């Protein structure tokens, strides 16, 4: 019997003077995970971009529950996107999108 995939949602703050396209942002996240954990590790994360706001400099990504620490570590290693300086900060983590947005509002 298949086990249900538990997910975690991460709210990220993009600290940069530049703005980036959603694809540029996700490519940077994927590359960071690939560099740290290889293709096998990256395949287990199930990374998905849920929401991206270039003007508000925020993003919400989804990952598998088991790989949360891997993704957090990979996100922390990102210092550039397309050779432009950037820092990503995990603002909140939650098991549901609804609870994540509730955490962000308070």
DSSP file (Angstrom, degrees, kcal/mol; ACC not computed):
  #  RESIDUE AA STRUCTURE BP1 BP2  ACC     N-H-->O    O-->H-N    N-H-->O    O-->H-N    TCO  KAPPA ALPHA  PHI   PSI    X-CA   Y-CA   Z-CA
    1    1 A X              0   0    0      0, 0.0     2,-0.2     0, 0.0     0, 0.0   0.000 360.0 360.0 360.0 136.0    0.0    0.0    0.0
    2    2 A X        -     0   0    0      1,-0.1     2,-0.3     3,-0.0     3,-0.0  -0.471 360.0-126.7 -73.9 139.7    1.3    3.4   -0.9
    3    3 A X        -     0   0    0     -2,-0.2     2,-0.2     1,-0.1    -1,-0.1  -0.662  28.5-108.4 -84.2 140.4    2.1    5.8    1.9
    4    4 A X        -     0   0    0     -2,-0.3     2,-0.7     1,-0.1    -1,-0.1  -0.479  32.8-120.2 -68.1 134.1    0.4    9.3    1.7
    5    5 A X        -     0   0    0     -2,-0.2     2,-0.4    59,-0.0    -1,-0.1  -0.670  23.9-150.2 -79.7 115.7    3.0   12.0    0.8
    6    6 A X        -     0   0    0     -2,-0.7    59,-3.2     1,-0.0    60,-0.3  -0.700  17.8-158.3 -84.9 138.0    3.1   14.5    3.6
    7    7 A X  E     -A   64   0A   0     -2,-0.4     2,-0.4    57,-0.3    57,-0.2  -0.789  13.3-156.4-119.0 159.1    3.9   18.0    2.4
    8    8 A X  E     -A   63   0A   0     55,-2.7    55,-2.5    -2,-0.3     2,-0.5  -0.992  10.1-147.0-131.8 143.0    5.3   21.2    3.9
    9    9 A X  E     -AB  62  94A   0     85,-3.5    85,-2.2    -2,-0.4     2,-0.5  -0.932  11.4-159.5-111.4 130.9    4.9   24.7    2.5
   10   10 A X  E     -AB  61  93A   0     51,-2.9    51,-2.2    -2,-0.5     2,-0.6  -0.936   7.3-150.9-113.3 128.6    7.7   27.2    3.0
   11   11 A X  E     -AB  60  92A   0     81,-2.9    80,-3.0    -2,-0.5    81,-1.1  -0.872  22.5-165.3 -94.0 124.7    7.2   31.0    2.8
   12   12 A X  E     -AB  59  90A   0     47,-3.5    47,-2.0    -2,-0.6     2,-0.5  -0.888  15.6-149.0-116.0 142.9   10.4   32.6    1.5
   13   13 A X  E     -AB  58  89A   0     76,-2.8    76,-2.3    -2,-0.4     2,-0.7  -0.941  15.6-143.6-106.9 129.3   11.4   36.3    1.6
   14   14 A X  E     - B   0  88A   0     43,-2.9     2,-1.0    -2,-0.5    74,-0.2  -0.840  10.9-162.1 -97.6 112.8   13.7   37.3   -1.3
   15   15 A X  E     + B   0  87A   0     72,-3.3    72,-1.5    -2,-0.7     2,-0.3  -0.787  42.6 110.2 -99.4  95.4   16.3   39.8   -0.1
   16   16 A X        -     0   0    0     -2,-1.0    70,-0.1    70,-0.2    -2,-0.1  -0.988  66.5-133.1-161.8 153.6   17.6   41.5   -3.2
   17   17 A X  S    S+     0   0    0     68,-0.3     2,-0.1    -2,-0.3    69,-0.1   0.695  92.2  72.7 -80.7 -20.4   17.7   44.9   -5.0
   18   18 A X  S    S-     0   0    0     67,-0.4     2,-0.4    -3,-0.1    -2,-0.1  -0.420  76.8-133.7 -88.3 164.9   16.9   43.0   -8.3
   19   19 A X        -     0   0    0     -2,-0.1     2,-0.3    38,-0.0    36,-0.1  -0.928  21.2-159.6-116.8 150.6   13.7   41.4   -9.3
   20   20 A X        -     0   0    0     -2,-0.4     2,-0.1    34,-0.1    37,-0.1  -0.913  19.8-112.2-129.4 152.7   13.5   37.9  -10.8
   21   21 A X     >  -     0   0    0     -2,-0.3     4,-2.1     1,-0.1     5,-0.1  -0.437  35.6-112.7 -73.7 157.7   11.1   35.9  -13.0
   22   22 A X  H  > S+     0   0    0      1,-0.2     4,-2.5     2,-0.2     5,-0.2   0.882 118.4  52.5 -59.4 -39.1    9.5   32.9  -11.3
   23   23 A X  H  > S+     0   0    0      2,-0.2     4,-2.5     1,-0.2    -1,-0.2   0.910 107.7  50.3 -66.2 -42.1   11.4   30.5  -13.6
   24   24 A X  H  > S+     0   0    0      2,-0.2     4,-1.9     1,-0.2    -1,-0.2   0.917 111.8  49.7 -59.5 -43.0   14.8   32.1  -12.7
   25   25 A X  H  X S+     0   0    0     -4,-2.1     4,-1.9     1,-0.2    -2,-0.2   0.943 113.0  44.0 -62.3 -50.4   13.9   31.8   -9.0
   26   26 A X  H  X S+     0   0    0     -4,-2.5     4,-3.0     1,-0.2     5,-0.2   0.860 109.8  56.5 -67.5 -35.1   12.9   28.1   -9.2
   27   27 A X  H  X S+     0   0    0     -4,-2.5     4,-2.7     1,-0.2    -1,-0.2   0.909 107.8  49.4 -59.8 -41.0   15.9   27.3  -11.4
   28   28 A X  H  X S+     0   0    0     -4,-1.9     4,-2.0     2,-0.2    -2,-0.2   0.902 112.0  47.5 -65.1 -41.3   18.1   28.7   -8.6
   29   29 A X  H  X S+     0   0    0     -4,-1.9     4,-2.2     2,-0.2    -2,-0.2   0.939 113.8  47.2 -65.5 -46.9   16.3   26.6   -5.9
   30   30 A X  H  X S+     0   0    0     -4,-3.0     4,-2.8     1,-0.2    -2,-0.2   0.921 111.7  50.8 -60.5 -44.3   16.5   23.4   -8.0
   31   31 A X  H  X S+     0   0    0     -4,-2.7     4,-2.6    -5,-0.2    -1,-0.2   0.879 108.9  51.5 -62.7 -37.8   20.2   24.0   -8.8
   32   32 A X  H  X S+     0   0    0     -4,-2.0     4,-2.0     2,-0.2    -1,-0.2   0.919 112.4  45.7 -64.3 -44.0   21.0   24.5   -5.1
   33   33 A X  H  X S+     0   0    0     -4,-2.2     4,-2.9     2,-0.2     5,-0.4   0.917 114.0  49.4 -65.1 -43.1   19.3   21.3   -4.2
   34   34 A X  H  X S+     0   0    0     -4,-2.8     4,-2.2     1,-0.2    -2,-0.2   0.909 110.4  50.5 -61.7 -43.0   21.0   19.4   -7.1
   35   35 A X  H  < S+     0   0    0     -4,-2.6    -1,-0.2    -5,-0.2    -2,-0.2   0.896 118.7  37.2 -63.9 -40.6   24.4   20.8   -6.0
   36   36 A X  H  < S+     0   0    0     -4,-2.0    -2,-0.2    -5,-0.2    -1,-0.2   0.879 135.1  16.4 -79.0 -39.6   24.0   19.7   -2.4
   37   37 A X  H  X S-     0   0    0     -4,-2.9     4,-1.2     1,-0.2    -3,-0.2   0.434  95.4-131.0-121.0  -1.4   22.1   16.4   -2.8
   38   38 A X  H  X  -     0   0    0     -4,-2.2     4,-2.3    -5,-0.4    -1,-0.2  -0.085  47.4 -56.2  74.9 179.6   22.5   15.3   -6.4
   39   39 A X  H  > S+     0   0    0      2,-0.2     4,-2.3     1,-0.2    -1,-0.2   0.869 135.1  53.5 -67.2 -37.7   19.7   14.1   -8.7
   40   40 A X  H  > S+     0   0    0      2,-0.2     4,-1.1     1,-0.2    -1,-0.2   0.943 112.3  43.9 -63.6 -47.2   18.5   11.3   -6.3
   41   41 A X  H  X S+     0   0    0     -4,-1.2     4,-0.7     1,-0.2     3,-0.5   0.908 114.1  50.6 -62.4 -42.9   18.2   13.7   -3.4
   42   42 A X  H >X S+     0   0    0     -4,-2.3     3,-0.8     1,-0.2     4,-0.7   0.862 105.0  57.3 -64.7 -35.8   16.5   16.4   -5.6
   43   43 A X  H 3< S+     0   0    0     -4,-2.3     3,-0.3     1,-0.2    -1,-0.2   0.795 103.0  54.9 -67.5 -26.6   14.0   13.8   -7.0
   44   44 A X  H 3< S+     0   0    0     -4,-1.1    -1,-0.2    -3,-0.5    -2,-0.2   0.697  95.2  68.8 -78.0 -19.3   12.8   13.0   -3.4
   45   45 A X  H << S-     0   0    0     -3,-0.8    19,-2.2    -4,-0.7    -1,-0.2   0.850  79.5-154.6 -72.0 -34.2   12.0   16.7   -2.6
   46   46 A X     <  -     0   0    0     -4,-0.7    -3,-0.1    -3,-0.3    16,-0.1   0.881  22.6-164.7  60.2  38.1    9.0   17.0   -5.0
   47   47 A X        +     0   0    0     -5,-0.4     2,-0.3    16,-0.1    16,-0.2  -0.244  14.5 172.6 -59.3 138.9    9.7   20.8   -5.1
   48   48 A X  E     -C   62   0A   0     14,-1.6    14,-3.0    -3,-0.1     2,-0.6  -0.975  32.3-128.2-149.5 135.3    6.9   22.9   -6.5
   49   49 A X  E     +C   61   0A   0     -2,-0.3    12,-0.2    12,-0.2     3,-0.1  -0.737  28.7 173.2 -82.3 122.4    6.4   26.7   -6.8
   50   50 A X  E     +     0   0A   0     10,-2.9     2,-0.3    -2,-0.6    11,-0.2   0.846  65.4   2.4 -96.8 -44.1    3.0   27.5   -5.3
   51   51 A X  E     -C   60   0A   0      9,-1.7     9,-3.0   -29,-0.0     2,-0.4  -0.996  59.3-174.9-148.4 138.3    3.0   31.3   -5.3
   52   52 A X  E     -C   59   0A   0     -2,-0.3     2,-0.5     7,-0.2     7,-0.2  -0.983   4.1-176.3-139.5 127.5    5.5   33.9   -6.5
   53   53 A X  E  >> -C   58   0A   0      5,-3.0     5,-1.8    -2,-0.4     4,-0.9  -0.900   2.2-176.6-125.4 101.7    5.4   37.6   -6.1
   54   54 A X  T  45S+     0   0    0     -2,-0.5    -1,-0.1     1,-0.2   -34,-0.1   0.879  86.4  45.5 -65.9 -38.9    8.2   39.4   -7.8
   55   55 A X  T  45S+     0   0    0      1,-0.2    -1,-0.2     2,-0.1    -2,-0.1   0.904 118.0  41.6 -73.0 -41.3    7.1   42.9   -6.6
   56   56 A X  T  45S-     0   0    0      2,-0.1    -1,-0.2   -43,-0.0    -2,-0.2   0.544 105.2-132.6 -80.8  -7.2    6.5   41.8   -3.0
   57   57 A X  T  <5 +     0   0    0     -4,-0.9   -43,-2.9     1,-0.2     2,-0.3   0.902  62.5 124.2  54.3  47.4    9.7   39.7   -3.1
   58   58 A X  E   < -AC  13  53A   0     -5,-1.8    -5,-3.0   -45,-0.2     2,-0.3  -0.936  35.9-177.2-131.8 157.6    8.0   36.6   -1.6
   59   59 A X  E     -AC  12  52A   0    -47,-2.0   -47,-3.5    -2,-0.3     2,-0.5  -0.991  15.0-151.7-150.0 150.8    7.5   33.0   -2.7
   60   60 A X  E     -AC  11  51A   0     -9,-3.0   -10,-2.9    -2,-0.3    -9,-1.7  -0.992  20.2-178.2-124.2 124.0    5.8   29.9   -1.4
   61   61 A X  E     -AC  10  49A   0    -51,-2.2   -51,-2.9    -2,-0.5     2,-0.4  -0.893  16.2-140.7-121.0 154.0    7.2   26.5   -2.3
   62   62 A X  E     +AC   9  48A   0    -14,-3.0   -14,-1.6    -2,-0.3     2,-0.3  -0.889  24.7 166.9-112.6 142.4    6.0   23.0   -1.5
   63   63 A X  E     -A    8   0A   0    -55,-2.5   -55,-2.7    -2,-0.4   -17,-0.2  -0.937  42.1 -84.5-144.2 167.6    8.3   20.1   -0.6
   64   64 A X  E >   -A    7   0A   0    -19,-2.2     3,-0.9    -2,-0.3   -57,-0.3  -0.487  38.7-121.7 -72.4 146.5    7.9   16.6    0.8
   65   65 A X  G >  S+     0   0    0    -59,-3.2     3,-1.3     1,-0.2     4,-0.3   0.883 110.5  54.3 -55.3 -43.5    7.8   16.5    4.6
   66   66 A X  G 3  S+     0   0    0    -60,-0.3     3,-0.3     1,-0.3    -1,-0.2   0.753 110.2  46.7 -66.2 -24.6   10.9   14.2    4.8
   67   67 A X  G <> S+     0   0    0     -3,-0.9     4,-2.5   -23,-0.2    -1,-0.3   0.259  76.8 108.6-103.8  12.5   13.1   16.6    2.8
   68   68 A X  H <> S+     0   0    0     -3,-1.3     4,-2.5     1,-0.2     5,-0.2   0.917  81.6  46.7 -55.7 -47.5   12.2   19.8    4.6
   69   69 A X  H  > S+     0   0    0     -4,-0.3     4,-2.2    -3,-0.3    -1,-0.2   0.868 111.2  53.1 -65.7 -34.8   15.6   20.1    6.2
   70   70 A X  H  > S+     0   0    0      2,-0.2     4,-2.4    -4,-0.2    -1,-0.2   0.937 111.2  45.2 -62.8 -46.2   17.3   19.4    2.9
   71   71 A X  H  X S+     0   0    0     -4,-2.5     4,-2.7     2,-0.2     5,-0.2   0.900 111.7  52.1 -66.3 -41.1   15.4   22.1    1.1
   72   72 A X  H  X S+     0   0    0     -4,-2.5     4,-1.8    -5,-0.2    -1,-0.2   0.918 111.6  47.3 -60.6 -42.6   15.9   24.6    3.9
   73   73 A X  H  X S+     0   0    0     -4,-2.2     4,-0.8     2,-0.2    -2,-0.2   0.911 112.8  48.5 -64.9 -42.4   19.7   23.9    3.8
   74   74 A X  H >< S+     0   0    0     -4,-2.4     3,-0.8     1,-0.2     4,-0.5   0.906 109.8  51.7 -65.1 -41.9   19.7   24.3    0.0
   75   75 A X  H >< S+     0   0    0     -4,-2.7     3,-1.2     1,-0.2    13,-0.4   0.876 105.0  57.5 -62.1 -37.4   17.8   27.6    0.1
   76   76 A X  H 3< S+     0   0    0     -4,-1.8    -1,-0.2     1,-0.2    -2,-0.2   0.744 100.2  58.5 -66.3 -22.6   20.3   28.9    2.6
   77   77 A X  T << S+     0   0    0     -4,-0.8     2,-0.5    -3,-0.8    -1,-0.2   0.602  78.5 107.4 -83.6 -10.2   23.1   28.3    0.1
   78   78 A X    <   +     0   0    0     -3,-1.2    10,-0.5    -4,-0.5     3,-0.1  -0.566  27.9 152.0 -75.2 117.9   21.6   30.5   -2.6
   79   79 A X        +     0   0    0     -2,-0.5     7,-2.5     1,-0.3     2,-0.3   0.498  62.9  33.9-118.8 -13.0   23.6   33.8   -2.9
   80   80 A X  E     -D   85   0B   0      5,-0.3     2,-0.4   -52,-0.1    -1,-0.3  -0.999  50.3-166.5-144.8 145.6   23.1   34.6   -6.5
   81   81 A X  E >  S-D   84   0B   0      3,-2.2     3,-1.2    -2,-0.3   -56,-0.1  -0.977  90.6 -15.2-128.3 119.1   20.4   34.3   -9.2
   82   82 A X  T 3  S-     0   0    0     -2,-0.4     3,-0.1     1,-0.2    -1,-0.1   0.903 128.3 -56.4  52.1  45.7   21.7   34.9  -12.7
   83   83 A X  T 3  S+     0   0    0      1,-0.2     2,-0.5     0, 0.0    -1,-0.2   0.673 112.5 121.4  62.0  20.6   24.8   36.5  -11.2
   84   84 A X  E <  S-D   81   0B   0     -3,-1.2    -3,-2.2   -66,-0.0    -1,-0.2  -0.955  71.1-108.1-111.6 132.7   22.8   39.0   -9.2
   85   85 A X  E     +D   80   0B   0     -2,-0.5   -67,-0.4    -5,-0.2   -68,-0.3  -0.293  49.9 158.8 -63.8 139.8   23.3   39.0   -5.5
   86   86 A X        -     0   0    0     -7,-2.5     2,-0.4   -70,-0.1   -70,-0.2  -0.989  27.8-157.6-156.7 152.3   20.4   37.6   -3.4
   87   87 A X  E     -B   15   0A   0    -72,-1.5   -72,-3.3    -2,-0.3     2,-0.4  -0.998  12.9-152.8-133.5 135.1   19.6   36.1    0.0
   88   88 A X  E     -B   14   0A   0    -10,-0.5     2,-0.4   -13,-0.4   -74,-0.2  -0.913   9.3-166.6-110.2 134.2   16.6   33.9    0.7
   89   89 A X  E     -B   13   0A   0    -76,-2.3   -76,-2.8    -2,-0.4     2,-0.7  -0.971  20.9-131.9-121.6 131.9   15.0   33.7    4.1
   90   90 A X  E     +B   12   0A   0     -2,-0.4   -78,-0.2   -78,-0.2     3,-0.1  -0.739  27.2 177.4 -80.3 115.3   12.5   31.1    5.3
   91   91 A X  E     -     0   0A   0    -80,-3.0     2,-0.3    -2,-0.7    -1,-0.2   0.861  61.5  -7.0 -87.9 -41.0    9.8   33.2    7.0
   92   92 A X  E     -B   11   0A   0    -81,-1.1   -81,-2.9     2,-0.0     2,-0.4  -0.992  53.4-154.9-155.6 154.7    7.4   30.4    7.9
   93   93 A X  E     +B   10   0A   0     -2,-0.3     2,-0.3   -83,-0.2   -83,-0.2  -0.997  23.0 162.7-132.8 138.4    6.8   26.6    7.4
   94   94 A X  E     -B    9   0A   0    -85,-2.2   -85,-3.5    -2,-0.4     3,-0.0  -0.974  44.8-126.1-151.1 164.7    3.4   24.9    7.6
   95   95 A X  S    S+     0   0    0     -2,-0.3     2,-0.3   -87,-0.2   -88,-0.2   0.647  97.2  36.8 -86.4 -17.3    1.6   21.7    6.6
   96   96 A X  S  > S-     0   0    0    -87,-0.1     4,-1.8     1,-0.1   -87,-0.1  -0.963  74.8-129.5-134.1 153.7   -1.1   23.5    4.8
   97   97 A X  H  > S+     0   0    0     -2,-0.3     4,-2.5     2,-0.2     5,-0.2   0.904 109.6  55.9 -65.4 -40.8   -1.3   26.6    2.6
   98   98 A X  H  > S+     0   0    0      1,-0.2     4,-1.8     2,-0.2    -1,-0.2   0.928 109.8  44.4 -58.4 -47.5   -4.2   28.0    4.6
   99   99 A X  H  > S+     0   0    0      1,-0.2     4,-2.2     2,-0.2    -1,-0.2   0.849 110.7  56.4 -67.6 -33.2   -2.2   27.7    7.9
  100  100 A X  H  X S+     0   0    0     -4,-1.8     4,-2.0     2,-0.2    -2,-0.2   0.943 108.7  45.0 -63.2 -47.6    0.9   29.2    6.2
  101  101 A X  H  X S+     0   0    0     -4,-2.5     4,-1.6     1,-0.2    -1,-0.2   0.848 110.8  55.0 -65.6 -33.1   -1.0   32.3    5.1
  102  102 A X  H  X S+     0   0    0     -4,-1.8     4,-1.1    -5,-0.2    -1,-0.2   0.911 108.2  49.0 -64.2 -42.2   -2.5   32.6    8.6
  103  103 A X  H  < S+     0   0    0     -4,-2.2     3,-0.3     1,-0.2    -2,-0.2   0.882 109.9  52.1 -62.8 -39.2    1.0   32.6   10.1
  104  104 A X  H  < S+     0   0    0     -4,-2.0    -1,-0.2     1,-0.2    -2,-0.2   0.825 104.9  55.6 -69.8 -31.6    2.2   35.2    7.7
  105  105 A X  H  <        0   0    0     -4,-1.6    -1,-0.2     1,-0.2    -2,-0.2   0.804 360.0 360.0 -72.4 -28.5   -0.7   37.6    8.5
  106  106 A X     <        0   0    0     -4,-1.1    -1,-0.2    -3,-0.3    -2,-0.2   0.478 360.0 360.0 -84.7 360.0    0.0   37.6   12.2
